[in-house]
């Protein structure tokens, strides 16, 4: 058991982010740079996590305009067919965005098709749109237990502890590489497992969901593992594709497992960390 409190010793192990693109275009200019407006990164990332797993082509509320601008920019680069410029960030748009990321030199999880701040800012610089509501995951932080989280995930975890009054114990952090027992969900950022020993698991899951995690209580009956809470930070731009799929399942009211069973956790409004902070 590896115990940490909200004030655990932390060691910064990496810096985050990529320098933004150069200053905006001349306001007197004509063409795309003068008319493209802005793209809300929060909306785009939420759509990129949810849309590929929907059974239909519905638009994430409020995301259509921003997603369409991203799709138009990808289409202008010959990466996306015009018929997919529709405001729905489905698999074709994910594939096109991954190609764009690779064209910038990204690879691995950094080229999964999930827009990050650096690539989206660069795309906006080319297409003439500004990026608003940027998501910052922060640098990697090593906890006293040895587990690693990015700063955004750590802040979310600590807030869940605070609002629940539960001192939670991390049993697995993020960026763990290929862990066979995790099916790839902990390969990237935003992933955390928490012990349920001696705590009210449902209350803890509710608090984690309230601050922006897709979280579930995993029981021994569900798989070959010890009972625990599994959580993925919604809209964390470092998450692995397997974790993205679980977030999509959460939005669809499912348990995030291969069974695709209904979600049996506490019902709360599904929000991101950024939305939670604005509502405090």
PLY file of the C-alpha trace (Angstrom):
ply
format ascii 1.0
element vertex 280
property float x
property float y
property float z
element edge 279
property int vertex1
property int vertex2
end_header
0.00 0.00 0.00
1.46 3.35 -0.99
-0.06 6.17 1.02
-0.01 9.83 0.05
-1.90 12.81 1.44
-2.92 15.94 -0.41
0.32 17.56 0.74
2.57 14.67 -0.32
6.16 15.39 -1.27
6.32 16.25 -4.94
9.21 16.28 -7.35
8.84 17.94 -10.72
10.18 15.60 -13.37
9.17 17.33 -16.57
8.02 20.63 -17.96
4.86 20.87 -20.00
3.68 22.59 -23.12
5.02 23.84 -26.38
5.67 27.47 -27.08
2.64 29.06 -28.74
2.68 30.15 -32.33
3.74 33.63 -33.29
1.51 36.66 -32.83
-1.76 36.91 -34.71
-2.17 38.25 -38.23
-2.56 41.84 -39.28
-6.17 42.84 -38.46
-6.37 44.61 -41.82
-5.47 41.47 -43.73
-7.95 39.62 -45.92
-8.64 35.92 -46.30
-8.77 33.15 -43.65
-6.43 34.88 -41.17
-8.83 37.82 -40.96
-12.06 35.87 -40.70
-11.43 32.50 -39.03
-12.16 33.79 -35.53
-11.46 31.53 -32.58
-11.57 27.87 -31.61
-12.50 26.75 -28.10
-9.96 24.05 -27.20
-12.06 22.70 -24.34
-14.95 22.04 -26.71
-12.73 20.51 -29.39
-10.99 18.12 -27.01
-14.27 17.08 -25.41
-15.66 16.30 -28.86
-12.51 14.40 -29.86
-12.93 12.20 -26.77
-16.65 11.62 -27.11
-17.62 11.70 -30.80
-15.66 8.64 -32.04
-17.60 6.36 -29.69
-21.11 7.63 -30.35
-23.60 5.47 -32.28
-24.56 8.55 -34.32
-23.19 11.78 -35.80
-24.60 14.11 -33.16
-22.65 17.23 -32.22
-21.28 17.81 -28.73
-23.28 20.76 -27.35
-21.48 24.00 -28.15
-18.61 22.27 -29.99
-19.82 22.29 -33.58
-18.44 25.68 -34.65
-14.97 25.10 -33.19
-14.71 21.53 -34.50
-15.78 22.65 -37.97
-13.01 25.26 -38.06
-10.45 22.60 -37.11
-11.84 20.29 -39.79
-11.71 23.02 -42.43
-8.07 23.65 -41.55
-7.28 19.94 -41.88
-9.17 19.78 -45.19
-7.21 22.76 -46.52
-4.05 20.75 -45.90
-5.42 17.80 -47.85
-5.72 15.67 -44.71
-9.53 15.40 -44.46
-12.17 14.90 -47.13
-14.68 17.72 -47.41
-17.63 15.46 -46.58
-16.27 15.07 -43.05
-16.22 18.81 -42.35
-19.39 18.59 -40.29
-18.63 19.58 -36.68
-18.49 15.95 -35.55
-14.98 14.92 -34.42
-15.39 11.32 -35.53
-12.83 8.69 -36.47
-12.05 10.29 -39.85
-11.25 13.61 -38.15
-9.20 11.81 -35.49
-7.18 10.07 -38.22
-6.68 13.35 -40.08
-5.55 15.14 -36.95
-3.11 12.32 -36.18
-1.62 12.76 -39.66
-1.27 16.46 -38.97
0.48 15.75 -35.65
2.89 13.38 -37.39
3.60 16.07 -40.00
4.79 18.26 -37.13
7.17 15.56 -35.94
5.04 14.11 -33.14
4.93 10.36 -32.59
3.45 7.79 -30.22
0.84 9.09 -27.79
1.58 12.65 -28.94
0.18 11.71 -32.37
-2.98 9.91 -31.28
-5.34 12.34 -33.01
-6.33 14.05 -29.76
-5.55 17.77 -30.15
-2.92 19.13 -27.79
-2.23 22.78 -27.06
0.91 22.93 -29.19
-0.49 21.31 -32.34
-3.82 23.14 -32.13
-2.09 26.49 -31.70
0.12 25.73 -34.72
-2.92 24.74 -36.79
-4.62 27.97 -35.76
-1.57 29.95 -36.81
-1.76 28.39 -40.25
-5.54 28.69 -40.62
-5.94 32.10 -39.01
-7.92 31.21 -35.88
-7.04 31.93 -32.27
-7.24 29.16 -29.68
-9.22 30.02 -26.56
-9.87 28.04 -23.36
-6.53 26.27 -23.70
-6.09 23.12 -21.62
-2.90 22.94 -19.57
-2.01 19.49 -18.19
1.19 20.77 -16.58
4.44 18.96 -15.99
4.85 15.47 -14.61
5.04 15.25 -10.83
6.40 12.36 -8.79
4.52 11.64 -5.59
6.11 10.45 -2.38
4.83 6.96 -3.26
6.82 7.00 -6.52
3.73 7.25 -8.70
3.65 9.93 -11.40
0.78 12.24 -12.31
0.67 15.39 -14.36
-0.12 18.58 -12.47
-3.71 18.81 -13.73
-4.52 15.27 -12.60
-2.89 15.87 -9.23
-4.93 19.03 -8.69
-8.12 17.15 -9.56
-7.26 14.29 -7.21
-6.50 16.63 -4.33
-9.76 18.53 -4.89
-11.70 15.24 -4.83
-10.07 14.44 -1.50
-11.06 17.85 -0.19
-14.72 17.82 -1.18
-15.25 14.20 -0.10
-13.31 14.41 3.16
-11.67 11.11 2.21
-7.92 10.59 2.42
-7.36 8.56 -0.75
-4.49 6.14 -1.40
-3.03 5.97 -4.92
-2.19 2.44 -6.05
-1.25 3.29 -9.64
-0.51 6.57 -11.35
-0.04 7.63 -14.96
2.68 7.15 -17.59
3.34 3.57 -16.44
4.06 2.14 -19.87
2.67 -1.18 -21.01
1.06 -2.64 -17.89
-0.80 -5.81 -18.95
-3.29 -5.45 -16.11
-4.32 -1.96 -17.20
-5.05 -2.62 -20.90
-3.12 0.50 -21.89
-5.25 2.93 -19.88
-2.31 4.05 -17.72
0.18 4.36 -20.61
-0.39 8.10 -20.86
-1.54 10.85 -18.52
-4.78 11.44 -16.65
-5.06 7.90 -15.23
-5.19 7.03 -11.54
-6.18 4.02 -9.45
-7.19 4.41 -5.82
-7.53 1.85 -3.03
-11.03 1.26 -1.63
-9.78 -0.25 1.61
-11.42 1.42 4.58
-13.23 4.13 2.60
-16.72 4.76 1.24
-15.96 3.88 -2.38
-19.18 5.30 -3.79
-18.62 8.64 -2.05
-15.06 8.75 -3.40
-16.20 7.95 -6.94
-18.85 10.67 -6.73
-16.26 13.26 -5.69
-13.89 12.20 -8.47
-16.68 12.53 -11.02
-17.69 15.91 -9.67
-14.23 17.36 -10.36
-13.98 15.94 -13.88
-12.90 12.30 -13.78
-14.58 9.42 -15.56
-14.42 7.16 -12.50
-15.71 3.74 -11.52
-15.52 1.35 -8.58
-13.92 -1.80 -10.00
-14.98 -4.92 -8.10
-13.41 -8.39 -7.99
-16.45 -9.77 -9.84
-15.70 -7.56 -12.84
-12.17 -8.77 -13.53
-8.94 -10.30 -12.32
-7.94 -7.48 -9.99
-8.23 -6.34 -6.42
-11.15 -4.00 -5.78
-10.19 -0.40 -6.52
-11.35 2.88 -8.05
-10.24 3.52 -11.61
-10.38 7.09 -12.92
-9.45 8.93 -16.12
-9.27 12.72 -16.23
-11.69 13.93 -18.91
-10.03 16.15 -21.54
-6.50 15.38 -20.39
-4.59 15.78 -23.66
-1.93 13.27 -22.56
-4.29 10.30 -22.19
-3.76 7.07 -24.11
-6.20 5.89 -26.80
-7.44 3.17 -24.41
-8.18 5.82 -21.80
-9.91 8.00 -24.40
-12.20 5.08 -25.18
-13.13 4.79 -21.51
-14.04 8.48 -21.39
-16.23 7.93 -24.44
-17.93 5.05 -22.64
-18.48 7.24 -19.59
-20.26 9.86 -21.69
-22.44 7.10 -23.11
-23.43 5.88 -19.64
-21.34 2.70 -19.70
-18.85 1.12 -17.30
-15.73 1.55 -19.44
-15.04 -2.20 -19.54
-15.06 -4.60 -22.49
-18.48 -5.81 -21.35
-20.00 -2.44 -22.22
-22.37 -2.81 -19.28
-24.36 0.16 -17.97
-22.61 2.52 -15.59
-23.61 1.64 -12.04
-21.82 4.56 -10.39
-23.29 7.68 -8.79
-25.12 10.00 -11.16
-23.52 13.44 -11.41
-23.31 16.10 -14.09
-20.50 15.13 -16.46
-18.02 17.99 -16.40
-14.37 18.68 -17.11
-11.92 20.03 -14.53
-12.05 23.43 -16.19
-15.85 23.53 -16.01
-15.74 22.49 -12.36
-13.32 25.27 -11.49
-15.47 27.90 -13.20
-18.50 26.70 -11.27
-16.91 26.89 -7.85
0 1
1 2
2 3
3 4
4 5
5 6
6 7
7 8
8 9
9 10
10 11
11 12
12 13
13 14
14 15
15 16
16 17
17 18
18 19
19 20
20 21
21 22
22 23
23 24
24 25
25 26
26 27
27 28
28 29
29 30
30 31
31 32
32 33
33 34
34 35
35 36
36 37
37 38
38 39
39 40
40 41
41 42
42 43
43 44
44 45
45 46
46 47
47 48
48 49
49 50
50 51
51 52
52 53
53 54
54 55
55 56
56 57
57 58
58 59
59 60
60 61
61 62
62 63
63 64
64 65
65 66
66 67
67 68
68 69
69 70
70 71
71 72
72 73
73 74
74 75
75 76
76 77
77 78
78 79
79 80
80 81
81 82
82 83
83 84
84 85
85 86
86 87
87 88
88 89
89 90
90 91
91 92
92 93
93 94
94 95
95 96
96 97
97 98
98 99
99 100
100 101
101 102
102 103
103 104
104 105
105 106
106 107
107 108
108 109
109 110
110 111
111 112
112 113
113 114
114 115
115 116
116 117
117 118
118 119
119 120
120 121
121 122
122 123
123 124
124 125
125 126
126 127
127 128
128 129
129 130
130 131
131 132
132 133
133 134
134 135
135 136
136 137
137 138
138 139
139 140
140 141
141 142
142 143
143 144
144 145
145 146
146 147
147 148
148 149
149 150
150 151
151 152
152 153
153 154
154 155
155 156
156 157
157 158
158 159
159 160
160 161
161 162
162 163
163 164
164 165
165 166
166 167
167 168
168 169
169 170
170 171
171 172
172 173
173 174
174 175
175 176
176 177
177 178
178 179
179 180
180 181
181 182
182 183
183 184
184 185
185 186
186 187
187 188
188 189
189 190
190 191
191 192
192 193
193 194
194 195
195 196
196 197
197 198
198 199
199 200
200 201
201 202
202 203
203 204
204 205
205 206
206 207
207 208
208 209
209 210
210 211
211 212
212 213
213 214
214 215
215 216
216 217
217 218
218 219
219 220
220 221
221 222
222 223
223 224
224 225
225 226
226 227
227 228
228 229
229 230
230 231
231 232
232 233
233 234
234 235
235 236
236 237
237 238
238 239
239 240
240 241
241 242
242 243
243 244
244 245
245 246
246 247
247 248
248 249
249 250
250 251
251 252
252 253
253 254
254 255
255 256
256 257
257 258
258 259
259 260
260 261
261 262
262 263
263 264
264 265
265 266
266 267
267 268
268 269
269 270
270 271
271 272
272 273
273 274
274 275
275 276
276 277
277 278
278 279
